[in-house]
Amino acid sequence: MDNIMTATLPLTRITFPEIRLSPRDAHKLRGYFGNLFREHSPLLHNHLEDGRLRYAYPLVQYKVVDRAPMLVGLGEGAKLLAELFFQMKAIKIDDREYPVFERDIVFKNTPVGLGEGLTDYRFGTLWLPLNQEGYPEYRNMAPEERRGFLGRVLTGHLLSFFKGVGLFLPPEVRVLATVRPEEPVLTGYKDTQLMGFPGSFTTNAVLPDYIGLGKAVSRGFGTIVRI
């Protein structure tokens, strides 16, 4: 792909291929590693030292992809995960401890930005575009309005990602979302039910595989994979 406006972003991806979990365990991964390495950095649990939430794009994300636990670090988070890699000797989920016999790491500088061509991505985990406040408005929309609305929300999520990794782009991000508004999936999030969507999208944005877009990306939602 010929790039018209890209930068390179440090990325670390750690997978544990021998451990099998459910996608709903992703937030438990966050709790386990966030507590285990709490003293190292607030990026691991997205809370500041005084307990307040860090309201910024999460630079460390926890996922379960094809049933395998995965940690993704970006920018400062990439360096942090690489430093902690050899200390990850077990994963404890609920009352079960999984010893780590095999762990794989990818550490690289990956391009991000805008390209001349278009790229297709799919959501490997449910995308959460709506908060509780936006849900009633969405329910009152006609089907065609919903498609346009979701496309605009996804564009905003892309811009939030770029801003979160320190890349400020002109408003030239183009997105064509193939999300079926009539097929939402209710999923649990912090003791409430939110509407999640499967689907795919086409964009001129250059994005790393396995980053998250939308709400609750540190807990594994909205994980994208290039098609």
Contacts in CASP RR format, 6 or more apart in sequence:
PFRMAT RR
TARGET T0000
AUTHOR 0000-0000-0000
METHOD contacts of the structure
MODEL  1
MDNIMTATLPLTRITFPEIRLSPRDAHKLRGYFGNLFREHSPLLHNHLED
GRLRYAYPLVQYKVVDRAPMLVGLGEGAKLLAELFFQMKAIKIDDREYPV
FERDIVFKNTPVGLGEGLTDYRFGTLWLPLNQEGYPEYRNMAPEERRGFL
GRVLTGHLLSFFKGVGLFLPPEVRVLATVRPEEPVLTGYKDTQLMGFPGS
FTTNAVLPDYIGLGKAVSRGFGTIVRI
1 115 0 8 1.000
1 116 0 8 1.000
1 117 0 8 1.000
1 119 0 8 1.000
1 206 0 8 1.000
2 115 0 8 1.000
2 116 0 8 1.000
2 117 0 8 1.000
3 111 0 8 1.000
3 113 0 8 1.000
3 114 0 8 1.000
3 115 0 8 1.000
3 116 0 8 1.000
3 206 0 8 1.000
4 114 0 8 1.000
4 115 0 8 1.000
4 116 0 8 1.000
5 113 0 8 1.000
5 114 0 8 1.000
5 115 0 8 1.000
5 169 0 8 1.000
5 170 0 8 1.000
6 111 0 8 1.000
6 112 0 8 1.000
6 113 0 8 1.000
6 114 0 8 1.000
6 115 0 8 1.000
6 206 0 8 1.000
7 111 0 8 1.000
7 112 0 8 1.000
7 113 0 8 1.000
7 167 0 8 1.000
8 109 0 8 1.000
8 110 0 8 1.000
8 111 0 8 1.000
8 112 0 8 1.000
9 74 0 8 1.000
9 75 0 8 1.000
9 78 0 8 1.000
9 109 0 8 1.000
9 110 0 8 1.000
9 111 0 8 1.000
9 112 0 8 1.000
9 165 0 8 1.000
9 167 0 8 1.000
9 208 0 8 1.000
10 74 0 8 1.000
10 75 0 8 1.000
10 77 0 8 1.000
10 78 0 8 1.000
10 79 0 8 1.000
10 107 0 8 1.000
10 108 0 8 1.000
10 109 0 8 1.000
10 110 0 8 1.000
11 72 0 8 1.000
11 73 0 8 1.000
11 74 0 8 1.000
11 75 0 8 1.000
11 78 0 8 1.000
11 106 0 8 1.000
11 107 0 8 1.000
11 108 0 8 1.000
11 109 0 8 1.000
11 110 0 8 1.000
11 208 0 8 1.000
12 71 0 8 1.000
12 72 0 8 1.000
12 73 0 8 1.000
12 77 0 8 1.000
12 78 0 8 1.000
12 79 0 8 1.000
12 81 0 8 1.000
12 82 0 8 1.000
12 85 0 8 1.000
12 105 0 8 1.000
12 106 0 8 1.000
12 107 0 8 1.000
13 70 0 8 1.000
13 71 0 8 1.000
13 72 0 8 1.000
13 73 0 8 1.000
13 105 0 8 1.000
13 106 0 8 1.000
13 210 0 8 1.000
14 70 0 8 1.000
14 71 0 8 1.000
14 72 0 8 1.000
14 81 0 8 1.000
14 85 0 8 1.000
14 88 0 8 1.000
14 103 0 8 1.000
14 104 0 8 1.000
14 105 0 8 1.000
14 106 0 8 1.000
15 65 0 8 1.000
15 68 0 8 1.000
15 69 0 8 1.000
15 70 0 8 1.000
15 103 0 8 1.000
15 104 0 8 1.000
16 68 0 8 1.000
16 69 0 8 1.000
16 70 0 8 1.000
16 88 0 8 1.000
16 91 0 8 1.000
16 98 0 8 1.000
16 100 0 8 1.000
16 102 0 8 1.000
16 103 0 8 1.000
16 104 0 8 1.000
17 68 0 8 1.000
17 102 0 8 1.000
17 104 0 8 1.000
18 100 0 8 1.000
18 101 0 8 1.000
18 102 0 8 1.000
19 68 0 8 1.000
19 69 0 8 1.000
19 91 0 8 1.000
19 98 0 8 1.000
19 100 0 8 1.000
20 67 0 8 1.000
20 68 0 8 1.000
21 29 0 8 1.000
21 64 0 8 1.000
21 67 0 8 1.000
21 68 0 8 1.000
21 69 0 8 1.000
21 93 0 8 1.000
22 64 0 8 1.000
22 67 0 8 1.000
23 64 0 8 1.000
23 125 0 8 1.000
23 220 0 8 1.000
24 64 0 8 1.000
25 64 0 8 1.000
25 69 0 8 1.000
25 93 0 8 1.000
26 62 0 8 1.000
26 63 0 8 1.000
26 64 0 8 1.000
26 125 0 8 1.000
26 219 0 8 1.000
26 220 0 8 1.000
26 221 0 8 1.000
27 62 0 8 1.000
27 219 0 8 1.000
27 220 0 8 1.000
28 93 0 8 1.000
28 94 0 8 1.000
29 62 0 8 1.000
29 63 0 8 1.000
29 64 0 8 1.000
29 69 0 8 1.000
29 71 0 8 1.000
29 91 0 8 1.000
29 93 0 8 1.000
30 45 0 8 1.000
30 62 0 8 1.000
30 218 0 8 1.000
30 219 0 8 1.000
31 45 0 8 1.000
31 62 0 8 1.000
32 91 0 8 1.000
32 92 0 8 1.000
32 93 0 8 1.000
33 44 0 8 1.000
33 62 0 8 1.000
33 71 0 8 1.000
33 88 0 8 1.000
34 44 0 8 1.000
34 45 0 8 1.000
35 45 0 8 1.000
37 44 0 8 1.000
37 84 0 8 1.000
37 87 0 8 1.000
38 44 0 8 1.000
38 45 0 8 1.000
40 80 0 8 1.000
40 84 0 8 1.000
41 76 0 8 1.000
41 77 0 8 1.000
41 80 0 8 1.000
42 48 0 8 1.000
42 49 0 8 1.000
42 54 0 8 1.000
43 54 0 8 1.000
43 58 0 8 1.000
43 59 0 8 1.000
43 60 0 8 1.000
43 76 0 8 1.000
43 77 0 8 1.000
43 80 0 8 1.000
44 60 0 8 1.000
44 80 0 8 1.000
46 53 0 8 1.000
46 54 0 8 1.000
46 58 0 8 1.000
46 60 0 8 1.000
46 218 0 8 1.000
47 53 0 8 1.000
47 54 0 8 1.000
48 54 0 8 1.000
56 164 0 8 1.000
57 160 0 8 1.000
57 161 0 8 1.000
57 163 0 8 1.000
57 164 0 8 1.000
57 165 0 8 1.000
57 217 0 8 1.000
58 217 0 8 1.000
58 218 0 8 1.000
59 73 0 8 1.000
59 74 0 8 1.000
59 75 0 8 1.000
59 76 0 8 1.000
59 77 0 8 1.000
59 78 0 8 1.000
59 164 0 8 1.000
59 165 0 8 1.000
60 71 0 8 1.000
60 72 0 8 1.000
60 73 0 8 1.000
60 74 0 8 1.000
60 77 0 8 1.000
60 80 0 8 1.000
60 81 0 8 1.000
60 218 0 8 1.000
61 71 0 8 1.000
61 72 0 8 1.000
61 73 0 8 1.000
61 74 0 8 1.000
61 211 0 8 1.000
61 212 0 8 1.000
61 217 0 8 1.000
61 218 0 8 1.000
61 220 0 8 1.000
61 223 0 8 1.000
62 69 0 8 1.000
62 70 0 8 1.000
62 71 0 8 1.000
62 218 0 8 1.000
62 219 0 8 1.000
62 220 0 8 1.000
63 69 0 8 1.000
63 70 0 8 1.000
63 71 0 8 1.000
63 72 0 8 1.000
63 125 0 8 1.000
63 210 0 8 1.000
63 220 0 8 1.000
63 223 0 8 1.000
64 70 0 8 1.000
64 125 0 8 1.000
64 220 0 8 1.000
65 124 0 8 1.000
65 125 0 8 1.000
65 210 0 8 1.000
65 223 0 8 1.000
69 91 0 8 1.000
70 210 0 8 1.000
71 81 0 8 1.000
72 210 0 8 1.000
72 211 0 8 1.000
73 80 0 8 1.000
73 81 0 8 1.000
74 165 0 8 1.000
74 208 0 8 1.000
74 211 0 8 1.000
75 165 0 8 1.000
78 107 0 8 1.000
82 105 0 8 1.000
82 107 0 8 1.000
85 103 0 8 1.000
85 105 0 8 1.000
88 100 0 8 1.000
88 103 0 8 1.000
89 99 0 8 1.000
89 100 0 8 1.000
90 97 0 8 1.000
90 98 0 8 1.000
90 99 0 8 1.000
90 100 0 8 1.000
91 97 0 8 1.000
91 98 0 8 1.000
91 100 0 8 1.000
92 98 0 8 1.000
110 208 0 8 1.000
111 206 0 8 1.000
112 162 0 8 1.000
112 165 0 8 1.000
112 167 0 8 1.000
112 206 0 8 1.000
112 207 0 8 1.000
112 208 0 8 1.000
113 162 0 8 1.000
113 167 0 8 1.000
113 169 0 8 1.000
113 205 0 8 1.000
113 206 0 8 1.000
113 207 0 8 1.000
114 169 0 8 1.000
114 172 0 8 1.000
114 173 0 8 1.000
114 204 0 8 1.000
114 205 0 8 1.000
114 206 0 8 1.000
115 204 0 8 1.000
115 205 0 8 1.000
115 206 0 8 1.000
116 204 0 8 1.000
117 204 0 8 1.000
118 174 0 8 1.000
118 202 0 8 1.000
118 203 0 8 1.000
118 204 0 8 1.000
119 202 0 8 1.000
119 203 0 8 1.000
119 204 0 8 1.000
119 205 0 8 1.000
119 206 0 8 1.000
119 207 0 8 1.000
119 226 0 8 1.000
120 200 0 8 1.000
120 201 0 8 1.000
120 202 0 8 1.000
120 226 0 8 1.000
120 227 0 8 1.000
121 200 0 8 1.000
121 201 0 8 1.000
121 202 0 8 1.000
121 203 0 8 1.000
121 207 0 8 1.000
121 224 0 8 1.000
121 225 0 8 1.000
121 226 0 8 1.000
121 227 0 8 1.000
122 199 0 8 1.000
122 200 0 8 1.000
122 224 0 8 1.000
122 225 0 8 1.000
122 227 0 8 1.000
123 197 0 8 1.000
123 198 0 8 1.000
123 199 0 8 1.000
123 200 0 8 1.000
123 222 0 8 1.000
123 223 0 8 1.000
123 224 0 8 1.000
123 225 0 8 1.000
124 198 0 8 1.000
124 222 0 8 1.000
124 223 0 8 1.000
124 224 0 8 1.000
124 225 0 8 1.000
125 220 0 8 1.000
125 221 0 8 1.000
125 222 0 8 1.000
125 223 0 8 1.000
126 185 0 8 1.000
126 187 0 8 1.000
126 196 0 8 1.000
126 197 0 8 1.000
126 198 0 8 1.000
126 221 0 8 1.000
126 222 0 8 1.000
127 154 0 8 1.000
127 179 0 8 1.000
127 196 0 8 1.000
127 197 0 8 1.000
127 198 0 8 1.000
127 199 0 8 1.000
127 213 0 8 1.000
127 214 0 8 1.000
127 221 0 8 1.000
127 222 0 8 1.000
128 187 0 8 1.000
128 189 0 8 1.000
128 194 0 8 1.000
128 195 0 8 1.000
128 196 0 8 1.000
128 197 0 8 1.000
128 214 0 8 1.000
128 215 0 8 1.000
128 216 0 8 1.000
128 221 0 8 1.000
128 222 0 8 1.000
129 150 0 8 1.000
129 153 0 8 1.000
129 154 0 8 1.000
129 157 0 8 1.000
129 195 0 8 1.000
129 196 0 8 1.000
129 197 0 8 1.000
129 214 0 8 1.000
129 215 0 8 1.000
130 138 0 8 1.000
130 153 0 8 1.000
130 194 0 8 1.000
130 195 0 8 1.000
130 196 0 8 1.000
130 215 0 8 1.000
131 194 0 8 1.000
131 215 0 8 1.000
132 192 0 8 1.000
132 194 0 8 1.000
135 194 0 8 1.000
135 195 0 8 1.000
138 146 0 8 1.000
138 149 0 8 1.000
138 195 0 8 1.000
141 149 0 8 1.000
143 181 0 8 1.000
143 182 0 8 1.000
146 181 0 8 1.000
147 177 0 8 1.000
147 179 0 8 1.000
147 181 0 8 1.000
148 177 0 8 1.000
150 177 0 8 1.000
150 179 0 8 1.000
150 181 0 8 1.000
150 197 0 8 1.000
151 175 0 8 1.000
151 176 0 8 1.000
151 177 0 8 1.000
151 179 0 8 1.000
151 201 0 8 1.000
154 175 0 8 1.000
154 177 0 8 1.000
154 179 0 8 1.000
154 201 0 8 1.000
154 213 0 8 1.000
155 173 0 8 1.000
155 175 0 8 1.000
157 213 0 8 1.000
157 214 0 8 1.000
158 173 0 8 1.000
158 175 0 8 1.000
158 203 0 8 1.000
158 205 0 8 1.000
158 207 0 8 1.000
158 213 0 8 1.000
159 169 0 8 1.000
159 173 0 8 1.000
160 214 0 8 1.000
161 207 0 8 1.000
161 211 0 8 1.000
161 212 0 8 1.000
161 213 0 8 1.000
162 168 0 8 1.000
162 169 0 8 1.000
162 173 0 8 1.000
162 205 0 8 1.000
172 204 0 8 1.000
173 203 0 8 1.000
173 204 0 8 1.000
173 205 0 8 1.000
174 203 0 8 1.000
174 204 0 8 1.000
175 201 0 8 1.000
175 202 0 8 1.000
175 203 0 8 1.000
175 205 0 8 1.000
176 201 0 8 1.000
176 202 0 8 1.000
176 203 0 8 1.000
177 199 0 8 1.000
177 200 0 8 1.000
177 201 0 8 1.000
178 199 0 8 1.000
178 200 0 8 1.000
178 201 0 8 1.000
178 202 0 8 1.000
179 197 0 8 1.000
179 198 0 8 1.000
179 199 0 8 1.000
179 200 0 8 1.000
179 201 0 8 1.000
180 197 0 8 1.000
180 198 0 8 1.000
180 199 0 8 1.000
181 197 0 8 1.000
183 197 0 8 1.000
183 198 0 8 1.000
184 195 0 8 1.000
184 196 0 8 1.000
184 197 0 8 1.000
185 195 0 8 1.000
185 196 0 8 1.000
185 197 0 8 1.000
185 198 0 8 1.000
186 193 0 8 1.000
186 194 0 8 1.000
186 195 0 8 1.000
186 196 0 8 1.000
187 193 0 8 1.000
187 194 0 8 1.000
187 195 0 8 1.000
187 196 0 8 1.000
187 221 0 8 1.000
188 194 0 8 1.000
189 215 0 8 1.000
189 216 0 8 1.000
189 219 0 8 1.000
189 221 0 8 1.000
194 215 0 8 1.000
196 221 0 8 1.000
200 227 0 8 1.000
207 224 0 8 1.000
207 226 0 8 1.000
209 224 0 8 1.000
209 225 0 8 1.000
209 226 0 8 1.000
210 223 0 8 1.000
210 224 0 8 1.000
210 225 0 8 1.000
211 217 0 8 1.000
211 223 0 8 1.000
211 224 0 8 1.000
212 220 0 8 1.000
212 221 0 8 1.000
212 222 0 8 1.000
212 223 0 8 1.000
212 224 0 8 1.000
213 222 0 8 1.000
213 224 0 8 1.000
214 221 0 8 1.000
214 222 0 8 1.000
215 221 0 8 1.000
216 222 0 8 1.000
217 223 0 8 1.000
END
